[in-house]
Amino acid sequence: MRSILLVIVCGILITGGGEQRTSLSPAQATELVHVTAKPAKKTPAEEKVSQFMQEKLNSSKAVLEGLVTEDFEQIQKGAQKLIEMSNATEWQVVEGPIFAQQSAEFRNAAKELQNYAKKKNIDGASLSYLHLTMTCIACHKEIKKTAVVMR
Protein backbone atom coordinates (compact mmCIF):
# COMPACT_ATOMS: atom_id res chain seq x y z
CA MET A 1 0.00 0.00 0.00
CA ARG A 2 2.78 2.43 0.93
CA SER A 3 4.68 1.74 -2.27
CA ILE A 4 1.55 2.40 -4.34
CA LEU A 5 1.01 5.68 -2.49
CA LEU A 6 4.65 6.63 -3.03
CA VAL A 7 4.38 5.91 -6.76
CA ILE A 8 1.21 8.02 -7.02
CA VAL A 9 2.71 10.98 -5.14
CA CYS A 10 5.96 10.82 -7.12
CA GLY A 11 4.01 10.62 -10.37
CA ILE A 12 1.98 13.70 -9.48
CA LEU A 13 5.10 15.64 -8.48
CA ILE A 14 7.08 14.62 -11.54
CA THR A 15 4.32 15.28 -14.06
CA GLY A 16 3.17 18.51 -12.47
CA GLY A 17 -0.26 17.13 -11.63
CA GLY A 18 -1.30 16.62 -15.23
CA GLU A 19 -0.88 20.19 -16.41
CA GLN A 20 0.18 20.53 -20.01
CA ARG A 21 3.57 22.07 -20.60
CA THR A 22 4.47 24.36 -23.44
CA SER A 23 7.90 24.95 -24.82
CA LEU A 24 9.37 28.43 -24.93
CA SER A 25 11.64 29.95 -27.48
CA PRO A 26 15.02 31.17 -26.18
CA ALA A 27 13.77 34.76 -26.35
CA GLN A 28 10.63 33.89 -24.34
CA ALA A 29 12.69 32.00 -21.77
CA THR A 30 15.06 34.95 -21.38
CA GLU A 31 12.11 37.31 -20.91
CA LEU A 32 10.58 34.96 -18.35
CA VAL A 33 13.86 34.83 -16.42
CA HIS A 34 14.01 38.62 -16.33
CA VAL A 35 10.41 38.86 -15.16
CA THR A 36 10.77 36.21 -12.47
CA ALA A 37 14.32 37.11 -11.41
CA LYS A 38 13.24 40.33 -9.69
CA PRO A 39 10.18 39.63 -7.57
CA ALA A 40 8.23 42.65 -6.45
CA LYS A 41 8.71 43.65 -2.84
CA LYS A 42 5.97 42.22 -0.66
CA THR A 43 3.69 44.44 1.36
CA PRO A 44 3.63 43.84 5.13
CA ALA A 45 0.30 42.01 4.75
CA GLU A 46 1.69 39.79 1.98
CA GLU A 47 4.78 39.09 4.07
CA LYS A 48 2.61 38.06 7.02
CA VAL A 49 0.62 35.65 4.82
CA SER A 50 3.86 34.30 3.35
CA GLN A 51 5.28 33.60 6.82
CA PHE A 52 2.00 31.97 7.86
CA MET A 53 2.02 29.71 4.80
CA GLN A 54 5.65 28.80 5.45
CA GLU A 55 4.67 27.75 8.97
CA LYS A 56 1.84 25.68 7.48
CA LEU A 57 4.30 24.04 5.11
CA ASN A 58 6.64 23.26 8.03
CA SER A 59 3.78 21.57 9.88
CA SER A 60 2.97 19.57 6.77
CA LYS A 61 6.62 18.49 6.49
CA ALA A 62 6.51 17.37 10.13
CA VAL A 63 3.48 15.21 9.33
CA LEU A 64 5.31 13.70 6.34
CA GLU A 65 8.32 12.95 8.53
CA GLY A 66 6.01 11.29 11.05
CA LEU A 67 4.48 9.18 8.28
CA VAL A 68 7.86 8.07 6.98
CA THR A 69 9.12 7.16 10.46
CA GLU A 70 5.71 5.88 11.65
CA ASP A 71 5.82 8.36 14.54
CA PHE A 72 2.09 8.60 15.20
CA GLU A 73 2.49 11.21 17.94
CA GLN A 74 4.32 13.51 15.51
CA ILE A 75 1.59 12.96 12.90
CA GLN A 76 -1.10 13.85 15.46
CA LYS A 77 0.73 16.98 16.60
CA GLY A 78 1.32 18.14 13.04
CA ALA A 79 -2.30 17.52 12.09
CA GLN A 80 -3.48 19.39 15.19
CA LYS A 81 -1.27 22.35 14.30
CA LEU A 82 -2.73 22.39 10.78
CA ILE A 83 -6.27 22.31 12.16
CA GLU A 84 -5.49 25.20 14.49
CA MET A 85 -3.89 27.18 11.69
CA SER A 86 -6.90 26.64 9.43
CA ASN A 87 -9.04 28.38 12.05
CA ALA A 88 -6.70 31.41 12.35
CA THR A 89 -7.59 34.78 10.85
CA GLU A 90 -4.38 34.73 8.79
CA TRP A 91 -5.84 31.73 6.97
CA GLN A 92 -8.64 33.87 5.50
CA VAL A 93 -6.71 35.11 2.47
CA VAL A 94 -9.81 35.20 0.27
CA GLU A 95 -13.45 35.30 1.31
CA GLY A 96 -16.27 33.51 -0.42
CA PRO A 97 -18.05 30.19 -0.62
CA ILE A 98 -15.39 28.43 -2.72
CA PHE A 99 -12.61 29.30 -0.28
CA ALA A 100 -14.84 28.42 2.70
CA GLN A 101 -15.55 25.00 1.16
CA GLN A 102 -11.84 24.40 0.49
CA SER A 103 -10.98 25.37 4.07
CA ALA A 104 -13.61 22.98 5.42
CA GLU A 105 -12.29 20.18 3.21
CA PHE A 106 -8.75 20.89 4.44
CA ARG A 107 -9.86 20.76 8.08
CA ASN A 108 -11.78 17.52 7.49
CA ALA A 109 -8.75 15.92 5.84
CA ALA A 110 -6.52 17.05 8.74
CA LYS A 111 -9.00 15.64 11.29
CA GLU A 112 -9.18 12.36 9.35
CA LEU A 113 -5.36 12.25 9.33
CA GLN A 114 -5.30 12.86 13.07
CA ASN A 115 -7.87 10.10 13.68
CA TYR A 116 -5.93 7.55 11.66
CA ALA A 117 -2.76 8.50 13.53
CA LYS A 118 -4.57 7.94 16.86
CA LYS A 119 -5.55 4.48 15.61
CA LYS A 120 -1.92 3.91 14.48
CA ASN A 121 -3.19 3.18 10.98
CA ILE A 122 -0.29 4.19 8.73
CA ASP A 123 -2.10 3.42 5.46
CA GLY A 124 -5.17 5.46 6.40
CA ALA A 125 -2.97 8.30 7.66
CA SER A 126 -0.92 8.22 4.45
CA LEU A 127 -4.00 8.45 2.25
CA SER A 128 -5.42 11.22 4.43
CA TYR A 129 -2.15 13.13 4.09
CA LEU A 130 -2.36 12.78 0.31
CA HIS A 131 -5.93 14.11 0.40
CA LEU A 132 -4.81 16.97 2.65
CA THR A 133 -2.00 17.85 0.22
CA MET A 134 -4.38 17.77 -2.74
CA THR A 135 -6.69 20.24 -0.95
CA CYS A 136 -3.73 22.61 -0.56
CA ILE A 137 -2.86 22.35 -4.24
CA ALA A 138 -6.48 22.88 -5.32
CA CYS A 139 -6.81 25.94 -3.10
CA HIS A 140 -3.57 27.48 -4.32
CA LYS A 141 -4.70 26.97 -7.92
CA GLU A 142 -7.98 28.74 -7.10
CA ILE A 143 -6.16 31.60 -5.36
CA LYS A 144 -3.96 32.08 -8.42
CA LYS A 145 -7.04 32.20 -10.66
CA THR A 146 -8.60 34.79 -8.36
CA ALA A 147 -5.42 36.88 -8.39
CA VAL A 148 -5.32 36.84 -12.21
CA VAL A 149 -8.96 37.92 -12.43
CA MET A 150 -8.37 40.71 -9.90
CA ARG A 151 -5.43 42.07 -11.91
VEXKOLDREN-319452 format. One record per residue: residue in one letter; x, y, z of N, C-alpha, C, O in turn; residue number from 1. Coordinates in steps of 0.02 Angstrom, whole numbers, plus 50000, padded with zeros to 5 digits. Atoms other than C-alpha are relative to their C-alpha. Layout:
N
+--------+-------+-------+-------+-------+-------+-------+-------+-------+-------+-------+-------+-------+-----+
: residu :  n_c1 :  n_c2 :  n_c3 : ca_c1 : ca_c2 : ca_c3 :  c_c1 :  c_c2 :  c_c3 :  o_c1 :  o_c2 :  o_c3 : num :
+--------+-------+-------+-------+-------+-------+-------+-------+-------+-------+-------+-------+-------+-----+
:      A :     X :     Y :     Z :     X :     Y :     Z :     X :     Y :     Z :     X :     Y :     Z : NUM :
...
+--------+-------+-------+-------+-------+-------+-------+-------+-------+-------+-------+-------+-------+-----+
# end
This chain:
151
+--------+-------+-------+-------+-------+-------+-------+-------+-------+-------+-------+-------+-------+-----+
: residu :  n_c1 :  n_c2 :  n_c3 : ca_c1 : ca_c2 : ca_c3 :  c_c1 :  c_c2 :  c_c3 :  o_c1 :  o_c2 :  o_c3 : num :
+--------+-------+-------+-------+-------+-------+-------+-------+-------+-------+-------+-------+-------+-----+
:      M : 50042 : 49940 : 50000 : 50000 : 50000 : 50000 : 50043 : 50062 : 50000 : 50031 : 50109 : 49962 :   1 :
:      R : 49956 : 49941 : 49997 : 50139 : 50122 : 50046 : 50036 : 50011 : 49935 : 50045 : 50068 : 49914 :   2 :
:      S : 49963 : 49992 : 50062 : 50234 : 50087 : 49887 : 49954 : 50026 : 49945 : 49976 : 50065 : 49902 :   3 :
:      I : 50047 : 49973 : 50049 : 50078 : 50120 : 49783 : 49989 : 50074 : 50012 : 49989 : 50114 : 49964 :   4 :
:      L : 50008 : 49930 : 49983 : 50051 : 50284 : 49875 : 50061 : 50040 : 49980 : 50054 : 50095 : 49953 :   5 :
:      L : 49939 : 49965 : 50018 : 50232 : 50332 : 49849 : 50005 : 50010 : 49924 : 50025 : 50063 : 49901 :   6 :
:      V : 49999 : 49995 : 50074 : 50219 : 50296 : 49662 : 49951 : 50053 : 49977 : 49967 : 50092 : 49932 :   7 :
:      I : 50050 : 49950 : 50019 : 50061 : 50401 : 49649 : 50025 : 50070 : 50014 : 50022 : 50114 : 49971 :   8 :
:      V : 49975 : 49934 : 49981 : 50136 : 50549 : 49743 : 50058 : 50020 : 49955 : 50059 : 50077 : 49930 :   9 :
:      C : 49943 : 49984 : 50043 : 50298 : 50541 : 49644 : 49977 : 50016 : 49929 : 50002 : 50062 : 49897 :  10 :
:      G : 50026 : 49988 : 50067 : 50201 : 50531 : 49481 : 49968 : 50068 : 49995 : 49978 : 50104 : 49945 :  11 :
:      I : 50032 : 49934 : 50001 : 50099 : 50685 : 49526 : 50053 : 50054 : 50001 : 50049 : 50103 : 49964 :  12 :
:      L : 49947 : 49949 : 49995 : 50255 : 50782 : 49576 : 50041 : 50005 : 49936 : 50057 : 50060 : 49914 :  13 :
:      I : 49958 : 50000 : 50060 : 50354 : 50731 : 49423 : 49963 : 50028 : 49940 : 49991 : 50066 : 49901 :  14 :
:      T : 50038 : 49978 : 50058 : 50216 : 50764 : 49297 : 49968 : 50068 : 50009 : 49939 : 50095 : 49962 :  15 :
:      G : 50031 : 49935 : 49989 : 50158 : 50925 : 49377 : 49925 : 49996 : 50007 : 49890 : 50045 : 49995 :  16 :
:      G : 50071 : 50008 : 49987 : 49987 : 50856 : 49418 : 49957 : 49998 : 49938 : 49897 : 50012 : 49941 :  17 :
:      G : 50039 : 50007 : 50061 : 49935 : 50831 : 49238 : 49993 : 50063 : 49960 : 49959 : 50064 : 49909 :  18 :
:      E : 50004 : 49938 : 50040 : 49956 : 51010 : 49179 : 50041 : 49991 : 49937 : 50094 : 49960 : 49937 :  19 :
:      Q : 49963 : 50003 : 50062 : 50009 : 51027 : 49000 : 50056 : 50050 : 50001 : 50048 : 50105 : 50027 :  20 :
:      R : 49943 : 49956 : 50003 : 50178 : 51104 : 48970 : 50008 : 50026 : 49929 : 49993 : 49991 : 49881 :  21 :
:      T : 49986 : 49972 : 50065 : 50223 : 51218 : 48828 : 50074 : 50017 : 49997 : 50105 : 50033 : 50047 :  22 :
:      S : 49930 : 49983 : 50006 : 50395 : 51247 : 48759 : 50006 : 50074 : 49982 : 49964 : 50102 : 49948 :  23 :
:      L : 49986 : 49930 : 50012 : 50469 : 51421 : 48753 : 50058 : 50008 : 49953 : 50104 : 49967 : 49951 :  24 :
:      S : 49942 : 49984 : 50041 : 50582 : 51498 : 48626 : 50053 : 50028 : 50046 : 50038 : 50048 : 50102 :  25 :
:      P : 49947 : 49971 : 49958 : 50751 : 51558 : 48691 : 49984 : 50072 : 50020 : 49998 : 50093 : 50077 :  26 :
:      A : 50017 : 49931 : 49984 : 50688 : 51738 : 48682 : 49947 : 50003 : 50055 : 49951 : 50044 : 50100 :  27 :
:      Q : 50053 : 50002 : 49949 : 50531 : 51695 : 48783 : 50029 : 49978 : 50067 : 50010 : 50004 : 50119 :  28 :
:      A : 49970 : 50024 : 49938 : 50634 : 51600 : 48911 : 50041 : 50055 : 50033 : 50038 : 50063 : 50094 :  29 :
:      T : 49960 : 49944 : 49973 : 50753 : 51748 : 48931 : 49955 : 50052 : 50031 : 49969 : 50078 : 50085 :  30 :
:      E : 50047 : 49952 : 49974 : 50605 : 51865 : 48954 : 49970 : 49976 : 50066 : 49962 : 50015 : 50113 :  31 :
:      L : 50029 : 50029 : 49939 : 50529 : 51748 : 49083 : 50050 : 50003 : 50057 : 50030 : 50018 : 50114 :  32 :
:      V : 49949 : 49997 : 49948 : 50693 : 51741 : 49179 : 50005 : 50071 : 50027 : 50010 : 50081 : 50087 :  33 :
:      H : 49995 : 49931 : 49977 : 50701 : 51931 : 49184 : 49939 : 50020 : 50041 : 49945 : 50058 : 50089 :  34 :
:      V : 50061 : 49984 : 49964 : 50521 : 51943 : 49242 : 50000 : 49967 : 50068 : 49981 : 49999 : 50118 :  35 :
:      T : 50003 : 50036 : 49937 : 50539 : 51811 : 49377 : 50061 : 50010 : 50043 : 50060 : 49994 : 50102 :  36 :
:      A : 49938 : 49992 : 49962 : 50716 : 51855 : 49430 : 49994 : 50055 : 50052 : 50029 : 50053 : 50103 :  37 :
:      K : 50006 : 49944 : 49954 : 50662 : 52016 : 49516 : 49929 : 50003 : 50027 : 49887 : 50040 : 50000 :  38 :
:      P : 50068 : 49998 : 49974 : 50509 : 51982 : 49621 : 49985 : 50067 : 50033 : 50029 : 50099 : 50062 :  39 :
:      A : 50020 : 49937 : 49970 : 50412 : 52133 : 49677 : 50004 : 49994 : 50076 : 49993 : 49940 : 50105 :  40 :
:      K : 49995 : 49999 : 49927 : 50436 : 52183 : 49858 : 49930 : 49988 : 50029 : 49881 : 50018 : 50006 :  41 :
:      K : 50063 : 50017 : 49970 : 50299 : 52111 : 49967 : 49978 : 50054 : 50048 : 50020 : 50085 : 50082 :  42 :
:      T : 50027 : 49954 : 49950 : 50185 : 52222 : 50068 : 50003 : 49965 : 50068 : 50012 : 49904 : 50071 :  43 :
:      P : 50000 : 50032 : 49934 : 50181 : 52192 : 50257 : 49946 : 49946 : 50006 : 49958 : 49894 : 50037 :  44 :
:      A : 50054 : 50050 : 49997 : 50015 : 52100 : 50237 : 50019 : 49938 : 49961 : 50007 : 49882 : 49984 :  45 :
:      E : 49978 : 50057 : 50040 : 50085 : 51990 : 50099 : 50055 : 49961 : 50035 : 50057 : 49899 : 50032 :  46 :
:      E : 49946 : 50033 : 49964 : 50239 : 51954 : 50203 : 49973 : 49959 : 50059 : 49998 : 49904 : 50072 :  47 :
:      K : 50031 : 50036 : 49944 : 50130 : 51903 : 50351 : 49968 : 49935 : 49975 : 49975 : 49883 : 50007 :  48 :
:      V : 50032 : 50059 : 50029 : 50031 : 51783 : 50241 : 50054 : 49950 : 49978 : 50046 : 49890 : 49989 :  49 :
:      S : 49945 : 50043 : 50023 : 50193 : 51715 : 50167 : 50031 : 49962 : 50059 : 50044 : 49903 : 50054 :  50 :
:      Q : 49972 : 50032 : 49940 : 50264 : 51680 : 50341 : 49951 : 49948 : 50028 : 49972 : 49894 : 50050 :  51 :
:      F : 50051 : 50047 : 49976 : 50100 : 51598 : 50393 : 49999 : 49937 : 49957 : 49997 : 49882 : 49984 :  52 :
:      M : 50001 : 50057 : 50045 : 50101 : 51486 : 50240 : 50064 : 49958 : 50007 : 50063 : 49897 : 49999 :  53 :
:      Q : 49937 : 50037 : 49989 : 50283 : 51440 : 50272 : 49994 : 49958 : 50064 : 50018 : 49901 : 50066 :  54 :
:      E : 50011 : 50037 : 49938 : 50234 : 51388 : 50449 : 49954 : 49940 : 49986 : 49964 : 49885 : 50014 :  55 :
:      K : 50045 : 50055 : 50019 : 50092 : 51284 : 50374 : 50038 : 49945 : 49963 : 50028 : 49886 : 49976 :  56 :
:      L : 49959 : 50048 : 50038 : 50215 : 51202 : 50255 : 50046 : 49961 : 50048 : 50055 : 49901 : 50039 :  57 :
:      N : 49957 : 50034 : 49951 : 50332 : 51163 : 50401 : 49961 : 49948 : 50040 : 49986 : 49893 : 50055 :  58 :
:      S : 50042 : 50049 : 49965 : 50189 : 51078 : 50494 : 49984 : 49941 : 49956 : 49983 : 49884 : 49979 :  59 :
:      S : 50014 : 50053 : 50048 : 50148 : 50979 : 50338 : 50062 : 49955 : 49992 : 50055 : 49894 : 49987 :  60 :
:      K : 49938 : 50039 : 50004 : 50331 : 50924 : 50325 : 50009 : 49957 : 50062 : 50033 : 49900 : 50057 :  61 :
:      A : 49995 : 50038 : 49939 : 50326 : 50869 : 50506 : 49954 : 49939 : 49998 : 49972 : 49884 : 50021 :  62 :
:      V : 50046 : 50057 : 50009 : 50174 : 50760 : 50466 : 50032 : 49949 : 49954 : 50030 : 49889 : 49968 :  63 :
:      L : 49968 : 50046 : 50047 : 50266 : 50685 : 50317 : 50056 : 49962 : 50034 : 50063 : 49901 : 50024 :  64 :
:      E : 49946 : 50034 : 49964 : 50416 : 50647 : 50426 : 49972 : 49948 : 50048 : 49998 : 49893 : 50053 :  65 :
:      G : 50032 : 50047 : 49956 : 50301 : 50565 : 50552 : 49973 : 49939 : 49963 : 49977 : 49883 : 49988 :  66 :
:      L : 50025 : 50056 : 50041 : 50224 : 50459 : 50414 : 50058 : 49954 : 49980 : 50052 : 49893 : 49984 :  67 :
:      V : 49943 : 50040 : 50023 : 50393 : 50403 : 50349 : 50030 : 49960 : 50057 : 50052 : 49903 : 50047 :  68 :
:      T : 49970 : 50034 : 49943 : 50456 : 50358 : 50523 : 49948 : 49963 : 50043 : 49966 : 49931 : 50093 :  69 :
:      E : 50056 : 50030 : 49962 : 50285 : 50294 : 50583 : 49999 : 50025 : 50072 : 49987 : 49987 : 50119 :  70 :
:      D : 50004 : 49966 : 49935 : 50291 : 50418 : 50727 : 49930 : 50030 : 50005 : 49919 : 50087 : 49983 :  71 :
:      F : 50070 : 49980 : 49999 : 50105 : 50430 : 50760 : 49987 : 50062 : 50043 : 49941 : 50100 : 50029 :  72 :
:      E : 50008 : 49940 : 49958 : 50124 : 50561 : 50897 : 50019 : 50062 : 49960 : 49985 : 50113 : 49965 :  73 :
:      Q : 49980 : 49944 : 50041 : 50216 : 50675 : 50776 : 49947 : 50015 : 49947 : 49933 : 50073 : 49932 :  74 :
:      I : 50053 : 49991 : 50050 : 50080 : 50648 : 50645 : 49941 : 50036 : 50033 : 49913 : 50084 : 50004 :  75 :
:      Q : 50056 : 49969 : 49965 : 49945 : 50692 : 50773 : 50014 : 50074 : 50016 : 49971 : 50116 : 50007 :  76 :
:      K : 49982 : 49931 : 49983 : 50037 : 50849 : 50830 : 50000 : 50044 : 49938 : 49974 : 50100 : 49940 :  77 :
:      G : 49999 : 49961 : 50062 : 50066 : 50907 : 50652 : 49930 : 50013 : 49973 : 49915 : 50068 : 49951 :  78 :
:      A : 50069 : 49993 : 50022 : 49885 : 50876 : 50605 : 49963 : 50050 : 50044 : 49924 : 50091 : 50019 :  79 :
:      Q : 50033 : 49953 : 49954 : 49826 : 50970 : 50760 : 50021 : 50071 : 49985 : 49980 : 50117 : 49985 :  80 :
:      K : 49975 : 49933 : 50017 : 49936 : 51118 : 50715 : 49967 : 50026 : 49936 : 49950 : 50084 : 49931 :  81 :
:      L : 50032 : 49981 : 50063 : 49864 : 51119 : 50539 : 49926 : 50018 : 50010 : 49901 : 50065 : 49980 :  82 :
:      I : 50070 : 49984 : 49984 : 49686 : 51116 : 50608 : 49996 : 50068 : 50033 : 49953 : 50109 : 50015 :  83 :
:      E : 50000 : 49936 : 49965 : 49725 : 51260 : 50725 : 50015 : 50057 : 49951 : 49983 : 50110 : 49954 :  84 :
:      M : 49982 : 49948 : 50048 : 49806 : 51359 : 50585 : 49942 : 50015 : 49952 : 49931 : 50072 : 49933 :  85 :
:      S : 50055 : 49990 : 50047 : 49655 : 51332 : 50472 : 49943 : 50040 : 50031 : 49898 : 50064 : 49995 :  86 :
:      N : 50050 : 49960 : 49966 : 49548 : 51419 : 50602 : 50024 : 50071 : 50015 : 49986 : 50112 : 50039 :  87 :
:      A : 49971 : 49935 : 49985 : 49665 : 51570 : 50618 : 49977 : 50052 : 49949 : 49960 : 50036 : 49892 :  88 :
:      T : 50021 : 49946 : 50045 : 49620 : 51739 : 50543 : 50049 : 50008 : 49941 : 50028 : 50029 : 49887 :  89 :
:      E : 49951 : 49995 : 50054 : 49781 : 51736 : 50440 : 49984 : 49953 : 49942 : 50006 : 49963 : 49886 :  90 :
:      W : 50019 : 50051 : 50050 : 49708 : 51586 : 50348 : 49952 : 50031 : 49949 : 49952 : 50010 : 49891 :  91 :
:      Q : 50053 : 49971 : 50043 : 49568 : 51694 : 50275 : 50029 : 50048 : 49949 : 50020 : 50109 : 49954 :  92 :
:      V : 49968 : 49959 : 50052 : 49665 : 51756 : 50123 : 49946 : 50027 : 49953 : 49950 : 50085 : 49932 :  93 :
:      V : 50054 : 49981 : 50045 : 49509 : 51760 : 50014 : 49935 : 49980 : 50032 : 49930 : 49927 : 50064 :  94 :
:      E : 50066 : 50017 : 49973 : 49328 : 51765 : 50065 : 49955 : 49975 : 49944 : 49965 : 49991 : 49886 :  95 :
:      G : 50049 : 50025 : 50049 : 49186 : 51675 : 49979 : 49986 : 49927 : 50011 : 50022 : 49893 : 50047 :  96 :
:      P : 50021 : 50069 : 49989 : 49098 : 51509 : 49969 : 50050 : 49948 : 49975 : 50057 : 49895 : 50006 :  97 :
:      I : 49951 : 50048 : 50026 : 49231 : 51422 : 49864 : 50057 : 49991 : 50050 : 50076 : 49935 : 50066 :  98 :
:      F : 49945 : 50004 : 49952 : 49369 : 51465 : 49986 : 49977 : 49969 : 50066 : 50014 : 49931 : 50097 :  99 :
:      A : 50027 : 50029 : 49938 : 49258 : 51421 : 50135 : 49994 : 49924 : 49993 : 50009 : 49888 : 50040 : 100 :
:      Q : 50006 : 50072 : 50012 : 49223 : 51250 : 50058 : 50068 : 49966 : 50000 : 50076 : 49912 : 50029 : 101 :
:      Q : 49933 : 50028 : 50002 : 49408 : 51220 : 50025 : 50030 : 49997 : 50070 : 50064 : 49949 : 50087 : 102 :
:      S : 49975 : 50000 : 49931 : 49451 : 51268 : 50203 : 49968 : 49945 : 50041 : 50002 : 49911 : 50080 : 103 :
:      A : 50035 : 50054 : 49964 : 49319 : 51149 : 50271 : 50027 : 49932 : 49979 : 50036 : 49888 : 50020 : 104 :
:      E : 49973 : 50064 : 50024 : 49386 : 51009 : 50161 : 50070 : 49988 : 50028 : 50087 : 49931 : 50045 : 105 :
:      F : 49933 : 50006 : 49971 : 49563 : 51044 : 50222 : 49995 : 49978 : 50073 : 50030 : 49932 : 50094 : 106 :
:      R : 50008 : 50017 : 49929 : 49507 : 51038 : 50404 : 49976 : 49928 : 50008 : 50001 : 49892 : 50052 : 107 :
:      N : 50025 : 50069 : 49997 : 49411 : 50876 : 50374 : 50055 : 49950 : 49985 : 50061 : 49898 : 50018 : 108 :
:      A : 49945 : 50045 : 50017 : 49562 : 50796 : 50292 : 50051 : 49997 : 50057 : 50078 : 49944 : 50073 : 109 :
:      A : 49952 : 49997 : 49944 : 49674 : 50853 : 50437 : 49972 : 49961 : 50060 : 50009 : 49926 : 50094 : 110 :
:      K : 50031 : 50038 : 49945 : 49550 : 50782 : 50564 : 50001 : 49925 : 49986 : 50014 : 49885 : 50031 : 111 :
:      E : 49997 : 50071 : 50019 : 49541 : 50618 : 50468 : 50071 : 49973 : 50009 : 50081 : 49918 : 50034 : 112 :
:      L : 49930 : 50018 : 49991 : 49732 : 50613 : 50466 : 50015 : 49989 : 50075 : 50047 : 49940 : 50094 : 113 :
:      Q : 49989 : 50005 : 49927 : 49735 : 50643 : 50654 : 49967 : 49937 : 50028 : 49996 : 49903 : 50070 : 114 :
:      N : 50036 : 50060 : 49976 : 49606 : 50505 : 50684 : 50036 : 49936 : 49981 : 50042 : 49890 : 50022 : 115 :
:      Y : 49963 : 50060 : 50020 : 49704 : 50377 : 50583 : 50065 : 49994 : 50039 : 50086 : 49938 : 50056 : 116 :
:      A : 49938 : 50002 : 49960 : 49862 : 50425 : 50677 : 49985 : 49975 : 50070 : 50024 : 49937 : 50098 : 117 :
:      K : 50019 : 50024 : 49933 : 49772 : 50397 : 50843 : 49989 : 49925 : 50000 : 50003 : 49891 : 50049 : 118 :
:      K : 50012 : 50072 : 50007 : 49723 : 50224 : 50780 : 50062 : 49962 : 49979 : 50062 : 49901 : 49973 : 119 :
:      K : 49936 : 50028 : 50024 : 49904 : 50196 : 50724 : 49991 : 49962 : 49934 : 50020 : 49909 : 49923 : 120 :
:      N : 50014 : 50028 : 50066 : 49841 : 50159 : 50549 : 50041 : 50039 : 49949 : 50019 : 50092 : 49926 : 121 :
:      I : 49955 : 49963 : 50044 : 49985 : 50210 : 50436 : 49973 : 50007 : 49930 : 49983 : 50059 : 49898 : 122 :
:      D : 50028 : 49996 : 50068 : 49895 : 50171 : 50273 : 49945 : 50053 : 49997 : 49943 : 50094 : 49950 : 123 :
:      G : 50053 : 49950 : 49998 : 49742 : 50273 : 50320 : 50028 : 50070 : 50009 : 50005 : 50117 : 49977 : 124 :
:      A : 49968 : 49935 : 49989 : 49852 : 50415 : 50383 : 50035 : 50023 : 49936 : 50032 : 50083 : 49919 : 125 :
:      S : 49965 : 49982 : 50062 : 49954 : 50411 : 50222 : 49951 : 50025 : 49948 : 49964 : 50076 : 49915 : 126 :
:      L : 50050 : 49979 : 50048 : 49800 : 50422 : 50113 : 49968 : 50067 : 50020 : 49953 : 50108 : 49977 : 127 :
:      S : 50028 : 49937 : 49976 : 49729 : 50561 : 50221 : 50048 : 50057 : 49988 : 50028 : 50113 : 49971 : 128 :
:      Y : 49950 : 49949 : 50013 : 49892 : 50656 : 50204 : 50000 : 50019 : 49926 : 50007 : 50077 : 49909 : 129 :
:      L : 50004 : 49987 : 50071 : 49882 : 50639 : 50016 : 49939 : 50043 : 49984 : 49944 : 50092 : 49946 : 130 :
:      H : 50060 : 49959 : 50010 : 49704 : 50706 : 50020 : 50011 : 50071 : 50026 : 49991 : 50119 : 49993 : 131 :
:      L : 49985 : 49934 : 49971 : 49760 : 50849 : 50132 : 50043 : 50041 : 49953 : 50029 : 50099 : 49941 : 132 :
:      T : 49955 : 49966 : 50047 : 49900 : 50892 : 50011 : 49963 : 50022 : 49937 : 49974 : 50077 : 49912 : 133 :
:      M : 50038 : 49982 : 50060 : 49781 : 50889 : 49863 : 49953 : 50059 : 50013 : 49941 : 50099 : 49968 : 134 :
:      T : 50042 : 49942 : 49985 : 49665 : 51012 : 49952 : 50042 : 50064 : 50000 : 50018 : 50116 : 49979 : 135 :
:      C : 49955 : 49942 : 50002 : 49814 : 51130 : 49972 : 50012 : 50021 : 49928 : 50008 : 50080 : 49911 : 136 :
:      I : 49985 : 49986 : 50070 : 49857 : 51117 : 49788 : 49939 : 50030 : 49966 : 49945 : 50079 : 49929 : 137 :
:      A : 50061 : 49975 : 50031 : 49676 : 51144 : 49734 : 49986 : 50072 : 50022 : 49966 : 50114 : 49981 : 138 :
:      C : 50013 : 49933 : 49974 : 49659 : 51297 : 49845 : 50050 : 50050 : 49970 : 50030 : 50105 : 49950 : 139 :
:      H : 49950 : 49955 : 50028 : 49822 : 51374 : 49784 : 49986 : 50014 : 49926 : 49996 : 50070 : 49903 : 140 :
:      K : 50019 : 49989 : 50070 : 49765 : 51349 : 49604 : 49942 : 50050 : 49996 : 49942 : 50094 : 49953 : 141 :
:      E : 50058 : 49955 : 49999 : 49601 : 51437 : 49645 : 50021 : 50071 : 50018 : 49997 : 50120 : 49989 : 142 :
:      I : 49975 : 49934 : 49980 : 49692 : 51580 : 49732 : 50035 : 50034 : 49942 : 50027 : 50094 : 49930 : 143 :
:      K : 49965 : 49971 : 50058 : 49802 : 51604 : 49579 : 49951 : 50024 : 49947 : 49960 : 50077 : 49918 : 144 :
:      K : 50052 : 49979 : 50047 : 49648 : 51610 : 49467 : 49968 : 50066 : 50023 : 49958 : 50111 : 49983 : 145 :
:      T : 50031 : 49941 : 49972 : 49570 : 51739 : 49582 : 50047 : 50060 : 49992 : 50024 : 50115 : 49974 : 146 :
:      A : 49952 : 49945 : 50007 : 49729 : 51844 : 49580 : 50004 : 50025 : 49928 : 50009 : 50085 : 49916 : 147 :
:      V : 49998 : 49980 : 50071 : 49734 : 51842 : 49389 : 49938 : 50040 : 49982 : 49944 : 50091 : 49947 : 148 :
:      V : 50062 : 49965 : 50015 : 49552 : 51896 : 49379 : 50001 : 50070 : 50031 : 49977 : 50118 : 50000 : 149 :
:      M : 49999 : 49935 : 49965 : 49581 : 52036 : 49505 : 50048 : 50049 : 49967 : 50038 : 50109 : 49970 : 150 :
:      R : 49953 : 49956 : 50034 : 49728 : 52103 : 49405 : 49968 : 50029 : 49938 : 49998 : 50068 : 49902 : 151 :
+--------+-------+-------+-------+-------+-------+-------+-------+-------+-------+-------+-------+-------+-----+
# end
